[in-house]
Amino acid sequence: MSGYIVRRVISMVLMLLLLTLVVFLLFSVLPTDPARLTCGKACTPEVIAANRHNLGLDLPVWQQYWEWLKGIFVGRTYGSGTATYQCDAPCLGYSFKRGEEVTTLIKEGFPTTFWLAIGAFVIWITVGVTLGIYSALRRGKWQDKLVMGSSLIGYSLPSFFIGLVLLFFVILKWQLLPYPSYISPFDNPLQFFQTMLLPWIVLAFLYAAFYMRLTRNQMLDTLGEDYIRTARAKGLRERIVIRRHGLRAGLTPIVTAAGLDLAGLLGGAIITESIYSLPGLGSLAVNSVVDADLPVTVGITLVTATFIIVANLVVDLLYAVIDPRVRLV
């Protein structure tokens, strides 16, 4: 087990290094001059050249990558002489558009995205798995058809449509909830819940529909196995058969999908954040692409990929806990 973890951590680090190289090279070859974006219409060639030097963009690409990679671990210094700027580790670059370190921008947007993703995750896992099991246990009955029909409708509706409909009726017309905004749960828990409830529901809607169908299919496959029939033949209660034997084995693919979905959302729920103007990583990513703010785009891409790779490792480790038949070697 420990050997497996060590090997996975080493492979994870190598994968992240390869990812940083690919992402950096990809954005380096784009036909955009970041130095030209550092100043407005009155920008002169001399100012552009000076900014290019201060940002280290006049160096060879391999040296730019090395300086960028080194900045993540030990920080880096931009410019020279009196125009020196120190970016402390972990330094993911400097946003010339916003005049701020990329790490600072990500730190400011991450709490909004984190709570948005966690709240939606709790809702969609609870609703999706519960209704999926309920539907599987009533296969072919009207309850099963109702749940599957509802999931199909939920899966067919795009997030922006659901978000706009709820925004119009729940907030503007009926005034049941305040307009969504991010307030720290440690400052005002009640207001935090009221302002985040609608974005949670919008984000969870699509995922809950998917997990209903996934859980139902997994449960039906598991309940048809021989060991389930054996457990029932031994006279075990149906509740024990479902919980101890059926659900545990059927959860494995659900945990895989849930872990990767959550990790992907931690990189930013772009549509939901944009609809409700939430200052999270999704909104930051969209604005950085529109503004051609490459350091921010690269930083968010790296952070998102890191979440997914780490989540993949955690999911693999959970396999052995959920299903004892799985052995990590």
C-alpha positions, 0 to 999 in steps of 0.5 A: 500500500505504501509503495503504491502511494509513493509510486503514484505521488512520484508519477503525479509530480512528473505528470504535473511537471510535464503539464507545466511544460506543455501549458507554458509552451502552448501559450508561449507560441500564441501570436500575442505580445504580452508586453504590448498589453502592459500599456495602453494606446499611448504605448511607445516601442521604448516602453514596450521593450522596457516592459518586455525586459521587466517581465523576462519576455526577452529571454529564450523560451526555455529560460522563461519556462525555467524562471517561471517554474523556479518561481513556483518553488522559490519565487522570482524577481522581475525587472532589474535595478530600480524597477525590481519587483519581488514575487514570493513563492509560490509565484505563478506569474504577474498579471500585467493587465491587473497589476497583480500577482497571479497567485494573489488573484487565484487566492482571492477567487478560490474561496468563492469557487470552493464553497460553490463547488462544495455546496453543489457537490453535497446537493447533487451527491445526496439527491442523485445517489438517493434517488438513483437507489430508490429508482433501482429498487422500484425498477419498472414501477411508476416511481422508477419512471418518474425519477428517470423522466425527471433526470432526463429533463434535468440532463437536457436543460443547460445550466444557463437556462436553469440559472436565468429562469431561477434568477427571474422567478426566485429573485426578481419576481417572487423575491424569495432570496437575495441576489447571489453574492459571495459572503464568507461563511465565517462572517455571516453564515445565514447570509452566506447560505441565502446568497449561495443557495441558488447557485448551488441548485443551478450547478447541482441540477445537471450533475444530480440528473447524471448521478441518478442514472449512473447510480440506478444502472450500477445498482441494477448491475450489482443487484443481479450478481450471484453474491447478492442472491446468495445473501438473500438466500441466507435470509439477510434483511433486504436493507442489509443486502442493499447497504452492505453488499449492493451499495458498497460494490456499486459505489466504486464508479460513482466515487470515481466520477464524483471525485473528478467532477468535484476537482474539475469544478474547483477550477471554476464553475464558469457558467454559474459564476458568470450568470450570478457575477460571482468572483470565483476562478471561473469568472477570472478564467473567462476574463483572462481569456477575453483580455489575453491575460496569459499569465492568469490563464496559465496559472488557472489551468495549472491549478485546475489540472493539479486538483484533477490529478490529486483527486485521481490519486485520492479516488484510487486510494478510496477504492480499497476502502469502499471495495475490499476486493480491490488491492492496491499494489 
